[in-house]
Amino acid sequence: RLQPVQSGGGSVQTGGSLRLSCTVPGFTSLKCGMTWHRQATGQGREWISSINSDDSTGYADSVVGRFTLSKDRAKDTVYLQMDNLKPADTAIYSCLTTRGYGGNSQCDDNWGQGTQVTVFS
């Protein structure tokens, strides 16, 4: 199985920025896609964004215009740039690999370890 490793996160004031990364050896060669999710305390998991093997992206209404996904193929890494953060963005953020368009079955359902993002006012 693939093993996504997340980094980044932390605490930031309202309006600030953070960048999360998710590194998955084999991600590029296997043509995986990736989704990002978050879960706030006491709430269910929320999908927030996706990037496919063809670099197409999608974002939830709650983050569109503030969050941006990008990819470094050479590093097998996806970045989630989060700008203009709000206290409502406080949650544990997790990446998940997906098979996407023409991806290998190894891409299915590999979760990162999760990372805490806290936004204070």
C-alpha positions as CSV (number, residue, x, y, z in Angstrom):
1,R,0.0,0.0,0.0
2,L,1.0,3.6,-0.5
3,Q,1.9,5.6,2.6
4,P,1.1,9.3,2.3
5,V,3.1,11.5,4.7
6,Q,1.8,14.9,5.6
7,S,3.6,17.9,6.8
8,G,2.8,21.5,7.5
9,G,-0.1,22.8,9.6
10,G,0.1,24.6,12.9
11,S,-1.5,27.7,14.3
12,V,-2.1,31.0,12.6
13,Q,-4.1,34.2,13.1
14,T,-7.2,35.0,11.1
15,G,-6.3,36.1,7.6
16,G,-3.0,34.2,7.7
17,S,-1.7,31.4,5.5
18,L,-0.5,27.9,5.8
19,R,0.7,25.3,3.4
20,L,0.1,21.6,3.9
21,S,1.9,18.9,1.9
22,C,1.3,15.3,1.3
23,T,4.1,13.2,-0.1
24,V,3.3,9.8,-1.5
25,P,6.1,7.7,-3.1
26,G,4.8,6.3,-6.3
27,F,2.0,8.9,-6.6
28,T,3.1,10.2,-10.0
29,S,4.1,7.0,-11.7
30,L,0.9,5.3,-10.6
31,K,-1.2,8.3,-11.9
32,C,-3.0,8.7,-8.6
33,G,-5.4,11.5,-7.7
34,M,-5.8,13.0,-4.3
35,T,-8.5,14.4,-2.2
36,W,-8.2,16.6,0.9
37,H,-10.6,16.4,3.8
38,R,-10.9,18.0,7.2
39,Q,-12.7,17.3,10.4
40,A,-13.4,19.8,13.1
41,T,-13.9,18.7,16.7
42,G,-17.4,17.2,17.1
43,Q,-18.2,17.4,13.4
44,G,-18.1,15.0,10.5
45,R,-15.4,14.7,7.9
46,E,-15.7,17.3,5.1
47,W,-14.3,17.0,1.6
48,I,-12.6,20.3,0.7
49,S,-10.6,19.7,-2.5
50,S,-9.4,17.3,-5.2
51,I,-6.6,17.1,-7.7
52,N,-6.5,14.5,-10.5
53,S,-3.7,13.0,-12.5
54,D,-4.4,15.4,-15.3
55,D,-4.0,18.3,-12.8
56,S,-7.7,19.3,-12.9
57,T,-8.9,20.5,-9.5
58,G,-12.1,21.0,-7.6
59,Y,-12.9,22.8,-4.4
60,A,-15.7,23.0,-1.9
61,D,-17.6,26.2,-1.7
62,S,-16.3,26.8,1.8
63,V,-12.7,27.1,0.5
64,V,-12.9,28.1,-3.1
65,G,-10.9,31.2,-3.8
66,R,-8.8,30.8,-0.7
67,F,-7.3,27.3,-1.0
68,T,-5.2,26.1,-3.9
69,L,-3.9,22.7,-4.8
70,S,-0.6,22.2,-6.7
71,K,1.6,19.3,-7.5
72,D,5.3,18.6,-7.7
73,R,5.6,15.5,-9.8
74,A,9.3,15.1,-9.2
75,K,8.8,15.0,-5.5
76,D,5.5,13.0,-5.6
77,T,4.0,15.7,-3.5
78,V,0.8,17.6,-3.5
79,Y,0.5,21.0,-1.8
80,L,-2.5,22.6,-0.3
81,Q,-2.0,26.3,0.0
82,M,-4.4,27.9,2.4
83,D,-4.8,31.7,2.4
84,N,-7.1,34.1,4.2
85,L,-7.7,31.5,6.9
86,K,-10.7,31.8,9.2
87,P,-11.4,30.3,12.6
88,A,-14.0,28.1,10.9
89,D,-11.1,26.4,9.1
90,T,-9.8,25.0,12.3
91,A,-9.7,21.2,11.9
92,I,-7.6,18.2,11.3
93,Y,-6.7,18.0,7.6
94,S,-6.0,14.7,5.9
95,C,-5.0,13.7,2.4
96,L,-6.3,10.6,0.6
97,T,-5.0,9.1,-2.6
98,T,-7.6,8.0,-5.2
99,R,-7.4,6.1,-8.4
100,G,-8.7,9.0,-10.5
101,Y,-8.4,9.0,-14.2
102,G,-6.5,5.8,-15.3
103,G,-4.7,5.4,-12.0
104,N,-3.4,2.2,-10.6
105,S,-5.5,0.3,-8.1
106,Q,-2.7,0.9,-5.5
107,C,-4.0,4.5,-5.4
108,D,-7.2,3.6,-3.7
109,D,-7.8,4.7,-0.2
110,N,-4.5,5.6,1.3
111,W,-4.8,8.2,4.1
112,G,-2.3,10.5,5.4
113,Q,-1.8,10.7,9.1
114,G,-3.6,14.0,9.5
115,T,-2.3,17.4,10.6
116,Q,-3.9,20.0,12.9
117,V,-4.7,23.5,11.6
118,T,-5.8,26.0,14.2
119,V,-6.9,29.5,13.2
120,F,-7.3,32.0,16.1
121,S,-9.0,35.4,16.0
